[in-house]
């Protein structure tokens, strides 16, 4: 699991940091403020991070691409 801070661009792989950033009360209304297209740069940044860390660590074949399975906007 990866977490990218929108303000700093920092990517964290520490689950406790991700949990602290995304937790909320069950009755909290959820909404999308920015939309998917606005976050294209953030998505590319996370995919590049995955390519330069995880895919290198597992020695993935040349041309292997990371696949973003899910993401959420945190406001």
C-alpha positions in Angstrom: 0.0 0.0 0.0 1.3 3.4 -0.9 0.2 6.8 0.4 1.1 10.0 -1.5 0.8 13.3 0.4 -0.8 15.8 -2.0 0.9 18.8 -0.5 4.5 17.5 -0.3 4.4 14.7 -2.9 6.0 12.4 -0.4 5.1 8.7 -0.9 4.9 6.5 2.2 4.7 2.7 2.4 4.2 2.7 6.1 0.7 1.3 6.8 0.3 3.2 10.1 0.9 6.5 8.3 -1.7 5.6 5.7 -4.2 4.6 8.3 -3.8 7.8 10.2 -4.4 9.8 7.1 -7.5 8.0 5.9 -9.4 7.2 9.1 -12.6 9.0 9.8 -15.8 8.5 11.7 -18.4 6.1 10.2 -21.0 8.9 9.8 -18.5 11.1 7.8 -19.9 12.0 4.4 -17.6 11.1 1.6 -17.3 13.2 -1.6 -14.9 13.6 -4.5 -13.6 17.2 -4.7 -11.0 17.1 -7.4 -12.0 14.4 -9.8 -9.9 11.6 -11.3 -8.5 13.6 -14.2 -7.0 16.3 -11.9 -5.0 13.6 -10.1 -3.3 12.1 -13.2 0.1 13.6 -12.1 -0.2 12.1 -8.7 -1.1 8.7 -10.1 1.9 8.8 -12.4 4.1 9.7 -9.5 2.9 6.7 -7.5 3.3 4.4 -10.5 6.9 5.7 -11.0 7.6 5.0 -7.3 6.3 1.5 -7.6 8.4 0.9 -10.7 11.5 2.3 -9.1 11.1 0.3 -5.8 8.9 -2.8 -5.9 9.4 -3.8 -9.5 13.1 -3.4 -9.2 13.1 -5.4 -5.9 11.4 -8.3 -7.5 13.4 -8.0 -10.7 10.4 -7.7 -12.9 10.9 -8.1 -16.6 11.7 -5.1 -18.7 8.5 -3.4 -19.8 6.5 -4.6 -16.7 4.2 -1.8 -15.6 2.6 -1.1 -12.2 -1.1 -1.4 -12.0 -3.0 1.0 -9.9 -5.9 -1.0 -8.4 -7.6 1.6 -6.2 -7.1 5.1 -4.9 -9.0 7.6 -2.8 -9.0 11.3 -2.4 -8.5 12.6 1.2 -9.7 16.0 2.1 
